[in-house]
Amino acid sequence: MAFEFITTQLSERQRDGYYRQRTCVDYERDGIIAINGQHYLNFGSNDYLGLRHDQGVLQAWVEGLAQFGAGSGASPLVTGYSVAHRELEAYLAEGLGRDAVLLFNSGFAANQAVCQALFANAGEIFADKLMHASFIEGATASKASLKRFAHNNTGHLSNLLSGSVSDRRLVASEGVFSMDGDSPDIATLVNTANQHDCWLMLDDAHAFGVTGQHGLGSVEHFGLSQNDCQIVMGTFGKALGTAGAFIAGSHALIDYLVNYARHYIYSTAFPPAQAVATIYALNCVTTGGQRALLHNNINYFKTRAESEGLALLPSDSAIQPVIIGEPGRALMFSEQLARRGLWVPAMRHPTVPKGTDRLRVTLSAVHTAKDIDALIDAMVLVREESGRGID
Ligand SMILES: Cc1ncc(COP(=O)(O)O)c(C=O)c1O
């Protein structure tokens, strides 16, 4: 039978506890999510600053719609690139101390584009073992040979680099890892890449908007120049509350991507109104008080979780994973928390390595101390009822 693998592979996923289904959200706002008519405290969103519903961001989007229309109308090299896109690029380039910036429809597309365009013929990519699937898929599909170094292990990276020969080598890591919430030792990473004459790329999806004096992410937080980190990727769909992504770097890099990145050239540009709203969101990030609220919540969650003996990973970010270890149990914990009015998604293989199936708690500026208390109390109760796990 044609395409028989479809049913076989789906049954395998079901058998192993890794089958995925979508959850349709009725409504989400101010830390509350409604699903199938039930309301929950939401600990599963990447809207770290609560900007998705910020009145100013919404108003800016509406004004953008009135000025530019609903969509961009074309791909960027045809007529889809507007003054709103250009303004957002210039704003980012200046803030990040980069020559230039290029906007993409998503972080997935941006990561794929870098891999495809820079490694169309040859080269070597050295990626942290826990890099996001959007980068790893891109690297695998490129003509580069992909080598993965143990998570945050610059010694292992150095060994791999010592044995390499290509004149086209890229080290890739994340500012804040999407599933573990931790960060690499950036200074050592920069030195290691530098010593071996490699470029460094940081996927800053989860740090952009959150860390750094003005919230501009790892580049600002660690003072990384364009020579330290040649490719910066950031997304707008998480802390900024809108959607889309960017690559920042040298004039030559951006010009090259404009000419060779197929994900950029052959895709309709995102709506100019989205760029207008994103500029507004960036202003909120730099001047608003949301980041301070988020950091207070992170500290409060960690202190309470530690005092209850809940085992956390070494994360100081809004992503606070609680490892369960088996897919069925991770789902069970998530369901038990939902029964108590708390929405905490379970993350299972292949999104995370086998045996590290987990709850992925994400904190936001919109949470109150009482919300966090409710979460911790429920986790403790579920742990007691289950007799094992979450510690
Ligand atoms: C680390 C990381 N990189 C890239 C992406 C992809 O970004 P986007 O959701 O904008 O496609 C994500 C998010 O899903 C991510 O967590």
The ligand as an SDF file (V2000), in Angstrom:
LIG
                    3D

 16 16  0  0  0  0  0  0  0  0999 V2000
   15.6320   28.4380   20.2520 C   0  0  0  0  0  0  0  0  0  0  0  0
   14.6130   28.6520   19.1800 C   0  0  0  0  0  0  0  0  0  0  0  0
   15.0180   28.9790   17.9520 N   0  0  0  0  0  0  0  0  0  0  0  0
   14.1420   29.1780   16.9640 C   0  0  0  0  0  0  0  0  0  0  0  0
   12.7940   29.0530   17.1650 C   0  0  0  0  0  0  0  0  0  0  0  0
   11.8520   29.2510   16.0350 C   0  0  0  0  0  0  0  0  0  0  0  0
   11.3110   30.5410   16.0980 O   0  0  0  0  0  0  0  0  0  0  0  0
    9.8720   30.8250   15.4950 P   0  0  0  0  0  0  0  0  0  0  0  0
    8.8810   30.3180   16.4760 O   0  0  0  0  0  0  0  0  0  0  0  0
    9.8440   32.3040   15.3020 O   0  0  0  0  0  0  0  0  0  0  0  0
    9.8060   30.0750   14.2040 O   0  0  0  0  0  0  0  0  0  0  0  0
   12.3210   28.7340   18.4430 C   0  0  0  0  0  0  0  0  0  0  0  0
   10.8790   28.6600   18.7550 C   0  0  0  0  0  0  0  0  0  0  0  0
   10.1090   27.8860   18.5150 O   0  0  0  0  0  0  0  0  0  0  0  0
   13.2570   28.5050   19.4670 C   0  0  0  0  0  0  0  0  0  0  0  0
   12.8440   28.1460   20.6900 O   0  0  0  0  0  0  0  0  0  0  0  0
  1  2  1  0
  2  3  1  0
  2 15  2  0
  3  4  2  0
  4  5  1  0
  5  6  1  0
  5 12  2  0
  6  7  1  0
  7  8  1  0
  8  9  2  0
  8 10  1  0
  8 11  1  0
 12 13  1  0
 12 15  1  0
 13 14  2  0
 15 16  1  0
M  END
$$$$
